[in-house]
Amino acid sequence: MSDSDDLLGKADAFLKRYRASGASAREDVPVLTEVIESAARSLQPPLGRPTQVGPTPAELQELERRLKESILDAIGPYVANILEEPLRARLEAHLQRPAGAPLGALSFLNPSAMELDKSFDPHEVERRWYSLWESRGYFAHSADSEEPPYCIQLPPPNVTGTLHMGHAFQQTLMDALIRYHRMRGFNTNWVIGTDHAGIATQIVVERQLEVEGKTRHDLGREAFVKRVWEWKQQSGSTITRQMRRLGASGNWGYADTEGQKAGYFTMDTRMSRAVIEVFVRLHEQGLIYRGKRLVNWDPVLGTAVSDLEVDSEEEDGKIWEIRYPFEEGSGGVVVATTRPETMLGDVAVAVNPKDERYTAMVGKHVKLPLTERSIPL
């Protein structure tokens, strides 16, 4: 007995018990074998045509239609969802399809597909269910809902990057909170988005141009910006696809101005306008100001980069001892430094006046080595 025969037998027994218990309002609910025989008899090949030829495409379409009607009418939608494939396999056998004959709409059927894998493979299962949930709008919020709102703003990851363990940990916690409040009936909105990562994107695009023997200056500003946007469209879906594979139930359509179901992008026109508005207001209120700061300047990119964009390297240094001779008399003072090149900019030599070694020297002048310029001590 095949797995599908065994499954149908168990379903028959279940339906017989269900009908005998009086739980159903209908007394004429047929068992599954009756459904199969009835549909098969109605689809027997016409006289004069050998059965081994196989069904025509029109008959296969009719088979699909009658099969669904028979199952839905006989046992209802819940059981139908579970048993539709084995029923199709049995009807296929009734049609006496020869091996290798085309099946049309039924070509995907395989009785062996009922066998369970030895180990659980979550990839196909999770991908199918997530796509179904998202397509049905289960993650979206309602603009006119009377339920209490619950909203979380996702700190946007770089659009050209990939997820790491920090993202996975953070998004797992946020997803758990969103799902918990969604099940409690809240009008949830997990606002998803990605950050522009301008410097990182520029570096990638400039490397592509190097392969072509060009620079951003050869393209000009407008053409280079266009090239950057093209690269963003190409690589930007990687991180959002990873978030979907994690199962993040974010509101992908909210604030999506590009129609890619990827949430907002920090360089969208609306987002950029909002950022400018906020910064101008903060400046007018005196809450932020523009001042000189020590920055990491990239001479190639021609811009400042953050500490996160800088690769620090440790190396063995040297200590230089430089003797500054007194302007009058003999002797001098020795200064130790790791940056001897700064010596040319010295305007004085500082000592601790309470240190007995230097107390008598305070107020004297020394000569700056190499330049012989006099500076106070």
C-alpha positions, -999 to 999 in steps of 0.1 A, spaced: 0 0 0 14 34 -10 16 64 14 -12 81 -5 -35 50 -2 -28 48 35 -35 86 40 -68 83 20 -78 53 41 -72 72 73 -92 102 60 -120 79 49 -122 64 84 -122 99 99 -150 111 77 -171 80 84 -167 86 122 -175 123 117 -207 115 98 -217 88 122 -213 111 152 -240 135 139 -217 165 141 -224 173 104 -256 189 93 -253 170 60 -261 133 59 -250 128 23 -213 136 28 -195 109 7 -163 92 17 -132 100 -3 -132 68 -23 -167 77 -35 -155 111 -46 -127 95 -66 -148 69 -83 -175 95 -92 -150 119 -107 -131 92 -125 -162 77 -141 -172 111 -154 -138 114 -171 -135 80 -188 -121 83 -224 -148 84 -252 -155 52 -271 -131 45 -300 -101 61 -283 -75 38 -266 -70 45 -229 -32 43 -232 -31 74 -253 -37 95 -222 -60 125 -215 -62 155 -237 -53 190 -223 -90 199 -223 -98 168 -202 -70 177 -178 -85 212 -173 -119 196 -167 -104 172 -143 -89 201 -123 -123 218 -122 -143 188 -112 -118 176 -87 -119 208 -68 -157 210 -69 -159 174 -56 -135 179 -28 -149 212 -16 -184 199 -18 -176 167 0 -153 174 28 -149 212 31 -119 235 26 -99 225 57 -95 188 48 -93 197 11 -61 217 16 -45 187 32 -57 159 8 -59 176 -26 -25 163 -39 -30 126 -30 -65 128 -45 -51 141 -77 -26 113 -77 -54 87 -74 -75 103 -101 -44 103 -123 -41 65 -118 -78 61 -128 -71 78 -161 -45 51 -168 -19 76 -179 10 58 -196 45 65 -184 61 96 -200 28 111 -212 24 149 -207 2 159 -178 -3 196 -184 -15 212 -152 -9 179 -133 27 174 -144 41 184 -110 23 156 -92 46 129 -77 32 103 -52 66 100 -36 64 137 -26 43 126 4 74 111 19 89 132 47 125 142 46 147 126 73 157 160 86 137 193 86 148 218 60 135 252 69 145 271 38 116 262 15 90 262 43 100 296 57 104 312 23 69 300 12 51 311 44 69 344 46 59 353 11 23 343 18 22 365 50 37 395 33 14 392 2 -16 391 24 -6 423 42 -2 407 77 27 430 85 11 463 74 -6 488 97 -40 504 94 -42 541 89 -78 544 103 -77 517 130 -92 524 164 -69 499 180 -40 513 202 -9 520 181 25 504 186 54 516 165 91 508 164 116 526 142 144 503 129 178 519 130 185 517 93 214 494 82 237 504 53 219 497 20 251 483 4 261 461 34 251 428 47 237 417 81 260 407 109 253 393 144 245 427 159 218 432 133 204 397 139 203 402 177 187 437 175 161 428 149 151 396 167 143 416 198 123 442 178 105 415 159 95 397 191 80 429 205 61 437 173 47 402 170 37 402 207 18 435 204 3 424 170 -12 393 187 -25 415 215 -45 434 189 -24 465 187 -22 485 154 15 477 149 39 495 126 75 484 124 91 511 102 118 495 81 144 514 61 180 515 49 208 541 53 227 556 23 263 547 33 275 574 10 313 570 15 312 532 13 291 534 -19 314 560 -34 344 538 -28 328 508 -45 317 528 -75 351 545 -79 368 510 -78 345 500 -107 355 531 -126 392 523 -120 387 490 -138 373 509 -167 403 533 -166 382 562 -155 377 585 -124 347 603 -110 362 635 -124 360 621 -159 323 614 -155 314 647 -139 292 652 -109 258 645 -124 269 613 -143 288 600 -112 257 605 -90 236 587 -115 262 558 -115 260 557 -77 222 554 -78 224 526 -103 247 507 -80 224 513 -51 195 498 -71 216 468 -79 230 460 -45 205 475 -22 182 445 -21 208 422 -5 203 434 31 165 436 28 164 400 14 185 389 44 161 405 68 132 387 51 150 354 55 154 361 92 116 365 93 115 402 102 78 411 101 84 447 91 60 471 73 79 470 40 54 491 22 54 520 47 73 551 34 84 532 4 89 558 -23 106 536 -49 80 508 -51 106 481 -41 89 470 -9 121 478 10 108 506 33 123 540 32 158 551 21 175 579 39 184 597 6 148 596 -7 136 631 -16 112 633 13 137 620 38 164 644 26 140 673 29 130 663 64 167 660 75 175 695 61 144 710 78 154 695 112 190 706 110 181 741 100 156 744 129 182 731 154 207 756 141 183 785 144 174 774 179 211 774 188 211 737 197 237 728 171 266 748 157 293 746 131 328 746 144 363 733 137 370 697 145 398 672 141 386 649 114 398 619 94 405 634 60 407 612 30 429 629 3 417 605 -24 380 609 -18 384 645 -9 361 643 21 361 636 58 353 600 69 341 587 103 361 567 127 343 536 116 356 541 81 392 543 92 415 512 96 439 517 124 472 500 124 497 496 153 534 500 145 566 502 166 576 539 171 608 556 182 617 581 209 640 609 198 660 629 223 668 664 210 692 687 229 683 724 230 715 743 239 713 774 261 716 807 243 741 819 268 767 797 284 772 760 281 747 731 287 712 728 275 680 709 280 671 675 264 635 670 251 622 635 243 596 632 216 581 607 192 574 635 166 607 652 159 592 668 128 572 691 150 604 706 164 605 733 136 572 748 149 584 751 186 579 785 201 589 776 237 601 747 259 579 739 289 592 724 321 578 718 356 589 748 377 586 727 408 610 701 395 644 708 412 662 698 380 647 727 361 640 753 387 672 773 379 666 771 342 632 788 341 634 822 323 664 813 302 664 810 264 675 781 243 684 777 207 661 758 184 682 731 167 687 735 129 673 770 129 693 786 158 661 805 166 659 817 202 629 805 223 622 809 260 623 781 285 
